[in-house]
Amino acid sequence: MELQKLKKSLVILTCMLMNWCATVELTPEAKATREIQLDSAHKCKFITSDQVSSSAGLTPMDCAARARKIMRNRVAELGGNAYVLNSVDYRTCATGGPEFSFEVYKCPED
């Protein structure tokens, strides 16, 4: 009986670690996104506002880096190529991870 509990705990721990260590890759479109300042956003077409967060990571820096990649992928998914980062709530990974609030824009290519 104890061995079964140990095996079950090991499986759960392994799944948790795999989730924490899983990387988020930028799509080709997301790699082309860029952060712009609000004062230059008037040159671009506003698409929408959005927010993302990530609690997956071993350190707060891991969670923040993952959330930033999720944000850039989301900008590209929504048809944008630029974003204005409005706020970042640096919560710990254990309490939901950092939350990025941003606006998505489609800007002319430079």
C-alpha positions as CSV (number, residue, x, y, z in Angstrom):
1,M,0.0,0.0,0.0
2,E,2.8,2.5,0.9
3,L,4.6,1.6,-2.3
4,Q,1.5,2.5,-4.4
5,K,1.2,5.9,-2.6
6,L,4.9,6.5,-3.3
7,K,4.5,5.7,-7.0
8,K,1.4,7.9,-7.2
9,S,3.3,10.8,-5.6
10,L,6.2,10.3,-7.9
11,V,4.0,10.4,-11.0
12,I,2.3,13.6,-9.7
13,L,5.7,15.2,-8.9
14,T,7.0,14.2,-12.4
15,C,4.0,15.8,-14.1
16,M,4.4,19.0,-12.1
17,L,8.1,19.2,-12.9
18,M,7.4,18.6,-16.6
19,N,4.9,21.5,-16.7
20,W,7.3,23.8,-14.8
21,C,10.2,23.0,-17.1
22,A,8.2,23.1,-20.3
23,T,9.3,25.9,-22.5
24,V,7.2,28.2,-24.5
25,E,8.6,28.8,-28.0
26,L,7.9,31.9,-29.9
27,T,6.1,31.4,-33.2
28,P,7.8,32.9,-36.3
29,E,5.2,35.7,-36.3
30,A,5.8,36.4,-32.5
31,K,9.5,36.7,-33.1
32,A,8.7,39.7,-35.3
33,T,6.7,41.5,-32.6
34,R,8.1,44.4,-30.8
35,E,7.4,46.6,-27.8
36,I,6.5,50.2,-28.6
37,Q,5.9,53.2,-26.4
38,L,2.5,54.6,-26.0
39,D,3.5,58.0,-27.5
40,S,4.3,56.2,-30.8
41,A,1.2,54.0,-30.9
42,H,-0.7,56.7,-32.8
43,K,1.1,55.6,-35.9
44,C,-0.4,52.2,-35.6
45,K,-3.8,50.6,-35.7
46,F,-5.2,49.5,-32.3
47,I,-6.4,46.0,-32.2
48,T,-7.3,45.1,-28.6
49,S,-6.2,45.0,-25.0
50,D,-5.3,41.7,-23.4
51,Q,-3.5,40.1,-20.4
52,V,-1.6,36.9,-19.8
53,S,0.1,35.3,-16.9
54,S,2.2,32.2,-16.2
55,S,2.7,30.3,-13.0
56,A,4.9,27.6,-14.6
57,G,8.5,28.0,-13.7
58,L,11.0,27.2,-11.0
59,T,11.8,30.8,-10.2
60,P,10.0,34.2,-10.6
61,M,12.3,35.0,-13.5
62,D,11.3,31.8,-15.2
63,C,7.6,32.6,-14.8
64,A,8.2,36.2,-16.1
65,A,10.2,35.0,-19.1
66,R,7.5,32.5,-19.9
67,A,4.7,35.1,-19.5
68,R,6.5,37.5,-21.9
69,K,6.8,34.8,-24.6
70,I,3.1,33.9,-24.1
71,M,2.3,37.6,-24.5
72,R,4.3,37.9,-27.7
73,N,2.6,34.8,-29.1
74,R,-0.8,36.2,-28.2
75,V,0.1,39.6,-29.9
76,A,0.8,37.7,-33.1
77,E,-2.3,35.5,-32.8
78,L,-4.4,38.6,-32.6
79,G,-2.9,39.9,-35.8
80,G,-0.6,42.5,-34.2
81,N,3.1,43.1,-34.7
82,A,3.6,45.5,-31.8
83,Y,2.4,45.9,-28.2
84,V,2.3,48.5,-25.5
85,L,3.0,47.0,-22.1
86,N,0.6,48.8,-19.7
87,S,1.5,47.0,-16.5
88,V,3.2,44.0,-15.0
89,D,2.0,42.5,-11.7
90,Y,5.0,40.6,-10.4
91,R,3.2,38.0,-8.3
92,T,5.2,34.9,-7.3
93,C,4.8,31.7,-9.4
94,A,3.0,30.1,-6.4
95,T,0.3,32.8,-6.5
96,G,-0.5,32.8,-10.2
97,G,2.7,34.2,-11.6
98,P,3.4,37.5,-13.2
99,E,0.5,39.1,-15.1
100,F,1.2,41.2,-18.1
101,S,-1.5,43.7,-19.3
102,F,-0.9,45.1,-22.8
103,E,-2.4,46.6,-25.9
104,V,-2.0,45.1,-29.3
105,Y,-1.2,47.1,-32.4
106,K,-0.6,46.6,-36.1
107,C,2.1,49.0,-37.1
108,P,3.6,49.9,-40.5
109,E,6.8,48.0,-41.2
110,D,9.9,50.2,-40.7
